[in-house]
Amino acid sequence: MFRRVLKVLGLLVCFVLGALLLGALWIHEPVPGMTPGDQGDEKASLMLQALNQPGWNEIEVIEWTFVGLRSYRWNKRNNTVVVRWGSKEVWVDLARQTGDVRSPIGRAGDMGLVQNAIDAFNNDSFWLAAPYKVFDPGTQRSWVTLEDGREGLMVTYSQGGSTPGDTYVWLLDSENRPIGLKLWVSVIPIGGLEVSWEQYKVFPNGSRVAQSHRGLGGVNITLSNIAIEGPEPPHPN
């Protein structure tokens, strides 16, 4: 009797795993083919204009909290960041990819927590600033047509961050602002999953960041407590 129960349970597990695999294969999309030409660069430039990239570049310091788990104070001018989660606080020099553990008091050269902070920043800052990174070194851009007929701006990262080689397709509204993003990334085995890019926070200098990203099986990636420091916006004449 016990063996029969185990056999039935084993068959059920195999059935569930098989169903999940078939479901994953059904929704998986191949990476769109890259179309040579200047249209990708042109669309990327229009997207940055819609987001007011000059205003973003003027921001000296930006703070935010990622889904209530980790908080950041990113000094864009100095290219450093302070990462806080739980009782931990780590300062990171992003240019040198090194840093110091500030709390709890760590050993000199405790690169375990520092690397955790670097990896967390690479992931969490993506959801804050990804549209502004479409011309980063090592990126390739193309205007592509998806399987469902929609068009989008495909950006492939050949270097940088914690997961180089990832590909994204930005979905834009009529004013060239991002409203959604499709992902082909190493950390997710299903290609073409889509998340929203919505609830924009507009800063006084006119630049903006999305605070909500819905998708990925119902998960809502939220950014909160967003604040900036930097030059005051010009006063109207």
C-alpha positions in Angstrom: 0.0 0.0 0.0 2.8 2.4 0.9 4.6 1.7 -2.3 1.4 2.3 -4.3 1.0 5.7 -2.6 4.6 6.6 -3.4 4.1 5.5 -7.0 0.9 7.7 -7.3 2.7 10.7 -5.8 5.6 10.2 -8.1 3.3 10.2 -11.1 1.5 13.3 -9.9 4.9 15.1 -9.4 5.9 14.1 -12.9 2.6 15.3 -14.3 2.9 18.6 -12.6 6.5 19.2 -13.7 5.6 18.1 -17.2 2.6 20.5 -17.3 4.9 23.4 -16.0 7.5 22.6 -18.7 4.9 22.5 -21.5 3.4 25.8 -20.2 6.9 27.4 -20.1 7.6 26.2 -23.7 4.2 27.5 -24.8 4.7 31.1 -23.5 8.5 31.2 -24.3 9.3 33.6 -27.2 12.6 33.5 -29.1 14.7 36.6 -29.1 13.7 38.9 -32.0 16.1 39.1 -34.9 18.2 42.2 -34.9 17.5 44.5 -37.9 20.6 46.5 -39.1 20.1 50.2 -39.5 19.8 53.5 -37.7 16.1 53.2 -36.6 17.0 51.6 -33.3 19.3 54.5 -32.4 16.7 57.0 -33.5 14.0 55.5 -31.4 16.3 55.3 -28.4 17.1 59.0 -28.8 13.4 59.8 -29.0 12.8 57.8 -25.8 15.5 59.7 -23.9 14.1 63.0 -25.1 10.6 61.9 -23.8 12.2 61.1 -20.4 14.3 64.3 -20.4 17.7 62.7 -20.1 19.5 66.1 -19.5 17.5 66.5 -16.3 18.4 62.9 -15.3 22.1 63.7 -15.9 21.9 66.7 -13.7 20.7 64.7 -10.7 23.6 64.4 -8.2 22.1 62.1 -5.6 19.1 59.8 -5.8 17.6 57.7 -3.0 15.0 55.0 -3.3 13.7 51.8 -1.6 13.4 48.6 -3.6 10.1 46.6 -2.9 10.6 47.5 0.8 13.7 45.3 1.1 16.7 47.4 0.3 17.4 51.2 0.4 19.9 53.1 -1.7 21.6 56.5 -1.6 23.3 56.7 -5.0 25.7 59.5 -5.5 25.7 59.7 -9.3 28.3 62.4 -9.4 30.9 60.5 -7.4 29.7 57.1 -8.7 29.3 55.6 -5.2 26.3 54.1 -3.4 25.3 53.3 0.1 23.2 50.1 0.3 21.1 49.2 3.4 19.2 46.1 4.1 18.2 44.6 7.4 20.9 45.7 9.9 23.6 45.9 7.1 25.0 49.1 5.5 27.6 48.9 2.8 29.4 51.7 1.0 30.4 50.8 -2.6 32.7 52.5 -5.1 31.0 51.6 -8.3 33.9 52.5 -10.5 36.4 50.3 -8.7 33.8 47.7 -7.7 35.0 47.7 -4.1 33.7 49.0 -0.9 33.5 48.9 2.9 31.0 47.3 5.4 29.9 50.0 7.7 27.3 48.2 9.8 27.5 45.7 11.4 31.2 46.4 11.8 32.9 44.2 9.3 36.4 43.0 8.7 38.6 45.0 6.5 38.2 43.7 3.0 34.9 41.8 3.7 34.1 41.4 0.0 31.3 39.0 0.6 28.8 41.6 1.8 30.3 44.2 -0.6 29.7 41.9 -3.6 26.2 41.3 -2.3 25.6 45.0 -2.3 27.1 45.4 -5.8 24.8 42.6 -7.2 21.8 44.1 -5.4 22.5 47.6 -6.8 23.0 46.2 -10.4 19.6 44.6 -10.2 17.6 47.2 -8.2 19.0 50.2 -10.1 17.9 48.6 -13.3 14.3 49.0 -12.3 14.9 52.6 -11.6 17.2 53.8 -14.4 17.2 51.2 -17.2 15.7 53.5 -19.9 18.6 56.0 -19.4 21.1 53.2 -20.1 20.3 52.4 -23.7 23.5 54.0 -25.0 25.8 52.5 -22.3 29.1 51.0 -23.6 28.5 47.5 -25.0 24.9 48.0 -25.9 23.3 47.3 -29.3 20.0 48.8 -30.4 17.5 47.7 -33.0 13.8 48.5 -33.9 12.1 45.1 -34.0 8.7 43.5 -34.7 7.5 41.0 -32.0 5.6 37.8 -32.6 2.3 39.5 -31.8 2.9 42.3 -34.3 3.9 45.0 -31.9 7.1 47.0 -32.5 9.7 47.8 -29.9 13.2 49.0 -29.2 15.5 46.0 -28.6 18.6 46.6 -26.5 21.2 43.9 -25.9 23.9 44.3 -23.3 27.2 42.6 -24.2 29.0 43.9 -21.1 28.4 45.6 -17.7 26.3 44.7 -14.7 26.0 41.3 -13.1 24.4 39.6 -16.1 26.0 40.7 -19.4 24.3 39.3 -22.5 20.7 40.1 -21.5 18.3 41.4 -24.0 15.3 43.7 -23.5 12.6 45.1 -25.8 11.1 48.5 -24.8 7.4 49.1 -25.6 6.7 52.8 -26.1 3.6 54.9 -26.1 2.7 57.5 -28.7 5.0 60.0 -27.0 7.9 57.5 -27.0 7.8 56.9 -23.2 8.3 53.4 -22.0 5.1 51.6 -21.0 6.4 48.1 -20.9 9.4 45.9 -21.2 9.9 42.3 -22.5 12.9 40.4 -21.1 15.3 37.7 -22.3 17.6 37.4 -19.3 19.8 34.6 -17.9 18.1 34.6 -14.5 14.7 33.8 -16.1 14.4 30.6 -18.2 11.3 31.8 -20.1 12.1 34.3 -22.8 9.8 37.2 -23.6 8.1 37.8 -20.3 6.6 41.2 -20.1 6.4 43.8 -17.3 4.8 47.2 -17.2 6.6 50.5 -16.8 4.2 52.8 -15.1 3.3 55.2 -12.3 5.9 57.7 -13.3 7.4 60.1 -10.7 8.3 63.4 -12.4 11.1 65.4 -10.8 11.2 69.2 -10.7 13.8 69.2 -13.5 11.5 67.3 -15.8 13.1 63.9 -15.8 11.1 60.9 -14.6 11.3 57.3 -13.4 8.6 54.6 -13.2 7.6 53.4 -9.7 5.7 50.3 -10.6 6.5 47.2 -12.8 3.7 44.7 -13.0 4.1 41.2 -14.5 6.3 38.2 -13.9 3.5 36.0 -12.6 1.6 38.7 -10.8 4.5 40.2 -9.0 4.6 44.0 -8.7 8.1 45.4 -8.4 7.6 48.7 -6.6 10.0 51.6 -5.9 9.3 54.0 -3.1 10.7 56.8 -1.1 12.3 58.3 -4.2 14.1 61.6 -3.7 16.8 63.5 -5.5 19.4 66.1 -4.8 20.9 68.3 -7.4 20.7 71.7 -9.1 17.4 73.5 -8.8 15.4 73.7 -12.0 15.8 76.9 -13.9 13.3 79.6 -13.0 11.1 80.9 -15.8 11.9 84.3 -17.1 
